[in-house]
Amino acid sequence: MNTLEIFEEKGRKKGVEEGKQETTHKSVRNMIKQSSLTNEQIASIMEVSVNYVAEIREDLAAE
């Protein structure tokens, strides 16, 4: 594998990871908006921290 291929692979992996993070963020937002689940329940379902859910909930409240 040459240097260019290594950088292309790293870039692809980074893009995939960013896509997963964006999908998780959108899913948590939707769960907050469309359900009465607690932060703890959403965190457990989405496999994220309770603090992460709380931050998104605070951002939504500020909108």
Summary of the structure (lengths in Angstrom):
residues: 63
radius of gyration: 16.0
end to end distance: 47.8
largest distance: 51.6
contacts: 142
relative contact order: 0.11
helix: 84%
strand: 0%
